[in-house]
Amino acid sequence: MSGWSCKFDLNGICERVDGAYCRPGMKGCILQGKVEFHDGVIPSPVWPSDHPRSQRPSAFGREESRNGAEGQEG
């Protein structure tokens, strides 16, 4: 039997990735690039709902044309 622990894991919260939930191998993790997942997808960080990084604007601060008619005269 073997085990692994991370010095950045504090009760399931990663101190290295700005307070995100600990997800081994996620972007920013010390294991990133050192392990390979069966589906080939590197997990993205996920923050608790009360963390400021989990509050993101839906439009990412960009105004986009809704009808695609931008720049057309008529």
Summary of the structure (lengths in Angstrom):
residues: 74
radius of gyration: 19.1
end to end distance: 72.4
largest distance: 72.4
contacts: 129
relative contact order: 0.15
helix: 4%
strand: 8%
